[in-house]
Structure formats: structure tokens, C-alpha cells
Amino acid sequence: MTLTVTPLDPTDRQTLDAVHRIACAARAADEPDLPDPCRRRFEAPLWHPMPGIDTRWLVARLDGSPVGWLRLYLHTIDNTENASVELTVDPAYRRRGIGRTLHEHGVRLLREHDGKRLVGATVAALPGEEGRTFPGAAFAAAMGAKPALSDVRRRLDVAGLDRDRLSALLAEARAAATGYRPVRWRDHTPEEYVADVAYLEGRLLLDAPMGELDWEPEQMDAARVREAERALDARGVRRYNTGAVHEATGRLVGWTQLSLDAGSTDHAWQQITLVDPGHRGHRLGLLCKAGNLAYALAHEPALRAVDTWNAAANRHMIAINDQLGFRPAAGSVDWQLTI
């Protein structure tokens, strides 16, 4: 049997269909509680790249039929020596050397672009699951990658959400946030807050636990925020945002976002939550997250589950999520390979 690896032709709809089917099959095998990858979002790097990302997509074929793929995200603005990677093999064809071959092509491509590090994530054990087998983690270790950051995916079961408790938490946060007021928006950041959103987003890799990842903060500005919004619009991603404004200065000093993929009505992703260090201690994280959850639920009545990732060391954000009703669903590890 002949195994080949070639770049994905974005005009080849048949191959795009095949690689998406592989993504769905791998998700069903590795994270069966998550929905299938959104097709529109899955293809978006080909047509609507995020700012500062150059995506290279390779397809592995066995006797001409797609059996796996690799996406390499080359960073062109910051972290230019790093590349994020996704590597997926059809579960029916695992343990045949396909993943290793794709990995070797990815490393070669990274070297051609003067890169030094690959970073990717795999499903891993939660406490009590140490006896389970996790193929992605075993593969990453076999390729020589090192576990750099432990994460936990947490899920909110909306059907079991205590709405009275949510209202009480929001009231508690409002009482503690004297001198601050919440603001809400859909999709596009109001012009008066876009510079503050850029500042907060640029702090993410400064403030969030990063473990052993060799990753520098992103250089965010208003133009880059707007470019990212356009890319998300093209993906059909619906976004709900809540921020906290410091009334004395008019600055947005806290912010969170929750998103739904195109066509999704019952599943959402809890995204970024940040509070300016100079304004912590006023329950602004809880104010934003509890308020934003209520905001999204008011507009998405079919919503049934919300998933989010937290670094295992991020105790403050985990405590807020626990209060809201999020519970551990799966472990996750960010792996780093220096070539």
C-alpha cells in the first residue's frame, strides 16, 4: 500500500469532504461528548485566516484515499519561531505509521520556515482516569514532545443550571463592583472599547498560567481586533460579550466572551475572560462571566452545553467556573517539541 503526503488543494471539494469526515470520526473517538467540528469553521483557515497566521495543510493518502491530515499554523506577527499544530488520523487507520509520516512532513515544513517549536494539544487523563489509554498523548510523547501545560475542559450542563443561583451570584458581584458598570455587545466591539479590548487580549499570555510553554504575549491593537472579528464573521461565529467599565475613567477593564459556531444552537464555547490587574479584587471576573452567561441564554434558548478550558493551575478562574456550575469533563495537555 502506498502512503503519500501532499498539500491540500483548497479547490478539491472531495478531499475537503474527506478530511472533515476524518475530523468528525476522530472527535467521536477521542471526545465523544463534543459536537462534530463545524464545517464552516473547519475550512475557514483556507479562505479567512486569522491575523498573523499562515496555515499550511497537508493530507495523507493511502492508495489515493485520504486517511489523515496535518495543519501547521505558522505565526507571522509574534511567536514567529513557534507553530501550532493539529494532526489527525482516521481512527480506522491508526497505528500504521501515518501519524509519524505526517509529523515528519510537518517538522520539515517548520524547518523550511526557520521555526524552532511545535505546540499542540491532546486529550489526557482527569484524576481517577490514569488507567485509560489516550492515543494522542501517547503519540506526542513518542514523537519526543514534552508536556508543557496541563488543562482541564469543563462543561456547564445548562439543563441543570440553577437560574436562581446564577441571579444571586450576579447580584453578589454587582454589590462588590462599586464604581464599575457592566456593558454588553454582540459580535463587534463598540468603537469606544476596542483599544481596551486589544490591551486586555494582549495581556492573556502574561496573566494566564503558561507552564513550560515558550510563548510570548501577542502584540494586539485595535486593527488586529477588527481583523479577527472579520475572520470570525466569515466563520459564522456568534459572539456574546460582557465587559466591566471603570466609571471614573470610562475604560473597559474586564471582559469575557462566549461563542457559538455557525449552525449550532445547543452548544457554546466559553472563551476569553480577563480583568486588568489594577482592577482585580472587585469580583469583576464573576460580574462579567455570570452576566454574559445570562445574556447568552436570553438569546439562545436552545443552548444545552457550554465548554471551556482552564489551565489546571488557574485556581481563580476555576473557582468562578465552579460557582457557575461548570464541572470537569476531560483532561488536556499542551505539548511542546523543540526541533
C-alpha positions in Angstrom: 0.0 0.0 0.0 1.3 3.4 -0.9 1.3 6.3 1.5 1.7 9.9 0.1 1.6 13.3 1.8 0.7 16.4 -0.3 -0.6 19.9 0.3 -4.4 20.3 0.4 -5.8 21.8 -2.7 -8.5 24.2 -1.5 -10.5 23.8 -4.7 -10.7 20.0 -4.2 -14.1 19.7 -2.6 -14.0 15.9 -2.5 -10.8 16.0 -0.4 -12.2 18.7 1.8 -15.2 16.4 2.4 -12.9 13.6 3.3 -10.7 15.5 5.7 -13.8 16.8 7.5 -15.2 13.3 7.8 -11.8 12.3 9.3 -12.1 15.2 11.8 -15.6 14.1 12.8 -14.5 10.4 13.2 -11.6 11.4 15.4 -13.7 13.7 17.5 -16.3 10.9 18.0 -13.5 8.5 19.1 -11.5 10.9 21.3 -14.0 13.4 22.7 -17.5 11.8 22.1 -19.3 14.3 24.2 -18.3 17.2 21.9 -20.2 18.1 18.7 -18.7 17.5 15.3 -16.3 20.2 14.2 -18.2 22.9 12.5 -17.7 22.5 8.7 -17.6 26.3 8.0 -15.1 27.0 10.8 -13.1 23.9 9.8 -12.4 25.2 6.3 -12.1 28.9 7.3 -8.2 28.9 7.6 -8.2 28.4 3.8 -10.4 31.4 3.0 -10.4 33.7 6.0 -7.2 33.3 8.1 -6.9 34.8 11.5 -4.5 37.8 11.6 -0.9 36.8 12.0 -1.5 33.1 11.0 -0.2 31.4 7.8 -1.9 28.0 7.6 -0.3 25.0 5.8 -2.5 22.0 5.4 -1.2 18.5 4.4 -3.2 15.4 3.5 -2.0 11.8 3.9 -3.4 9.4 1.4 -3.2 5.6 1.4 -3.5 4.3 -2.1 -5.1 7.6 -3.1 -7.7 7.8 -0.3 -7.4 10.4 2.5 -6.6 8.8 5.9 -5.2 11.7 7.9 -4.2 15.4 7.8 -1.9 17.9 9.4 -2.4 21.7 9.8 0.5 23.8 10.7 -0.2 27.3 11.9 2.8 29.5 11.3 2.9 32.7 13.3 3.9 35.8 11.4 3.5 38.7 13.8 4.6 37.3 17.2 6.0 33.9 18.3 7.5 33.6 14.8 9.7 30.7 15.9 6.7 28.7 17.0 4.0 26.8 15.1 0.7 25.5 16.4 -0.2 22.1 15.0 -3.2 19.8 14.6 -2.6 16.2 13.5 -5.5 13.9 12.9 -5.6 10.3 11.6 -8.7 8.4 10.8 -9.3 6.1 13.8 -9.7 3.2 11.4 -6.1 3.7 10.2 -4.2 4.4 13.4 -1.1 2.6 14.4 0.1 2.2 10.8 2.8 5.0 10.8 0.5 7.6 9.1 0.7 10.0 12.1 4.5 9.7 12.2 4.8 10.4 8.5 2.6 13.4 8.8 4.6 14.6 11.8 7.9 14.3 9.8 6.5 16.4 7.0 5.3 19.0 9.5 8.7 19.2 11.1 10.3 19.6 7.7 7.9 22.3 6.8 8.6 24.1 10.1 12.4 24.0 9.4 11.9 25.5 6.0 10.3 28.5 7.7 13.1 28.8 10.3 10.8 27.6 13.1 12.0 26.0 16.3 9.0 24.7 18.2 5.8 22.8 17.6 2.9 23.2 20.1 -0.2 21.0 20.0 -2.9 19.7 22.4 -4.2 16.3 23.2 -6.9 14.7 25.4 -5.4 13.5 28.7 -6.5 11.9 32.0 -8.6 13.5 34.6 -7.9 12.5 38.2 -9.0 8.8 38.5 -8.6 8.2 34.8 -4.9 7.4 34.9 -5.5 3.8 33.7 -7.2 4.9 30.4 -5.3 5.0 27.1 -5.1 8.3 25.3 -3.7 7.8 21.8 -2.9 11.4 21.1 -0.9 11.8 24.3 1.0 8.6 23.6 1.8 9.7 20.1 3.0 13.1 21.2 5.3 11.6 23.8 6.6 9.1 21.2 7.5 12.0 18.8 9.6 13.5 21.6 7.3 16.3 22.7 7.2 17.3 26.3 4.1 18.0 28.3 4.3 21.8 28.9 0.9 22.8 30.4 -2.0 20.8 32.0 -5.5 21.9 31.2 -9.0 20.7 32.1 -12.0 21.0 29.9 -15.1 21.9 32.0 -18.7 21.7 30.9 -21.8 23.5 32.0 -25.0 21.5 31.7 -27.5 24.2 31.0 -30.4 21.9 31.8 -29.1 21.5 35.3 -28.2 25.2 35.8 -29.7 26.8 38.9 -31.0 30.0 37.5 -31.8 31.4 40.9 -28.2 30.7 41.9 -27.0 32.5 38.8 -29.1 35.5 39.6 -27.7 35.5 43.2 -24.1 35.3 42.0 -24.7 38.2 39.6 -26.3 40.3 42.4 -23.3 39.5 44.7 -20.8 40.5 42.0 -22.7 43.8 41.4 -22.6 44.6 45.1 -18.9 44.1 45.2 -18.2 46.0 42.0 -18.9 49.5 43.3 -17.6 52.1 40.8 -17.9 49.7 37.8 -20.8 49.1 35.4 -21.4 46.2 33.0 -21.7 46.7 29.3 -22.8 44.1 26.7 -22.5 43.7 23.0 -22.9 41.1 20.2 -20.1 40.2 17.8 -18.4 43.6 17.2 -16.7 45.6 19.9 -18.1 49.1 20.3 -15.6 51.6 19.0 -15.1 53.2 22.4 -13.8 50.0 23.9 -11.8 48.4 21.0 -8.5 49.7 22.3 -9.2 48.4 25.8 -10.2 45.0 24.4 -6.9 44.9 22.5 -5.0 45.7 25.7 -6.8 43.0 27.6 -6.4 40.4 24.9 -2.7 41.3 24.7 -2.4 40.5 28.4 -3.8 37.0 28.1 -0.4 35.2 27.8 1.0 37.4 30.5 -1.7 36.7 33.1 -2.8 33.1 32.3 -0.7 30.2 33.6 1.6 29.1 30.7 3.5 26.2 32.4 6.6 25.4 30.4 5.3 26.8 27.1 7.8 29.1 25.4 5.2 31.6 24.2 5.4 35.4 24.2 2.5 37.8 24.6 0.6 38.8 21.4 1.0 42.3 20.0 -2.6 43.3 19.9 -4.0 46.6 18.7 -7.4 47.8 17.5 -6.7 47.0 13.9 -5.8 43.4 14.8 -9.0 43.1 16.9 -11.1 44.2 13.9 -9.3 41.8 11.6 -10.0 38.9 13.9 -13.7 40.0 14.1 -13.9 39.9 10.4 -12.4 36.4 10.3 -14.9 35.2 12.9 -17.8 36.8 11.0 -16.7 34.9 7.9 -16.8 31.7 10.0 -20.4 32.5 11.1 -19.4 32.5 14.8 -21.9 34.3 17.0 -20.3 36.1 19.9 -21.7 37.3 23.2 -19.6 39.8 25.2 -19.8 41.4 28.6 -17.4 43.9 29.9 -16.8 45.9 33.1 -16.3 49.7 32.7 -14.5 51.7 35.4 -16.8 54.6 35.8 -14.2 57.1 36.9 -12.1 56.7 33.8 -14.6 55.2 31.3 -12.1 52.4 30.5 -13.2 48.8 29.9 -11.1 46.9 32.5 -12.8 43.5 32.4 -14.1 41.4 29.5 -15.4 37.9 28.7 -16.8 36.3 25.5 -18.9 33.2 24.8 -19.3 32.0 21.2 -21.4 29.6 19.1 -20.4 28.0 15.9 -22.3 28.6 12.7 -25.5 26.4 12.7 -25.1 25.5 16.4 -28.0 26.2 18.7 -27.3 23.8 21.6 -23.6 24.1 22.2 -21.3 27.1 23.0 -17.7 27.7 23.9 -16.7 29.9 26.9 -13.8 31.9 25.5 -11.5 34.5 27.0 -12.0 36.2 30.4 -9.6 38.9 31.5 -9.5 41.6 34.2 -6.9 44.4 34.2 -4.5 43.6 37.2 -5.1 47.1 38.6 -8.8 46.4 39.0 -8.8 43.0 40.5 -10.4 42.3 43.8 -13.9 43.7 42.9 -15.5 40.4 41.6 -15.3 41.7 38.1 -14.5 38.3 36.7 -17.7 36.9 38.2 -19.6 40.0 37.2 -18.6 39.5 33.5 -19.0 35.8 33.3 -22.3 35.4 35.2 -23.7 38.4 33.4 -22.6 37.1 30.0 -24.0 33.7 30.6 -27.4 35.2 31.4 -27.0 37.4 28.3 -26.3 34.5 26.0 -29.1 32.3 27.5 -31.6 35.1 26.9 -30.8 35.0 23.1 -30.0 31.3 22.7 -32.9 29.4 24.3 -31.9 26.1 22.8 -28.4 26.2 24.4 -27.7 23.0 26.4 -24.0 22.8 27.0 -21.1 25.2 27.3 -17.5 24.0 27.3 -14.3 25.8 28.4 -10.7 25.1 29.1 -8.7 26.2 32.1 -5.1 25.6 33.0 -5.1 23.3 36.0 -3.1 25.9 37.8 -5.6 28.7 37.2 -7.3 28.4 40.5 -9.1 31.8 40.4 -10.8 31.2 37.1 -11.6 27.6 38.1 -13.3 28.9 41.2 -15.5 31.2 39.2 -16.4 28.4 36.8 -17.2 26.1 39.7 -19.6 28.7 41.1 -21.4 28.9 37.8 -21.8 25.1 37.6 -19.0 24.0 35.3 -17.7 20.5 36.0 -14.6 18.7 34.8 -15.3 16.8 31.5 -11.9 15.9 30.2 -8.2 16.4 30.8 -6.0 18.1 28.2 -2.2 18.6 27.8 -0.4 21.2 25.7 2.7 19.6 24.3 5.9 21.4 23.1 8.5 20.0 20.8 11.8 21.8 20.2 13.4 20.8 16.9 
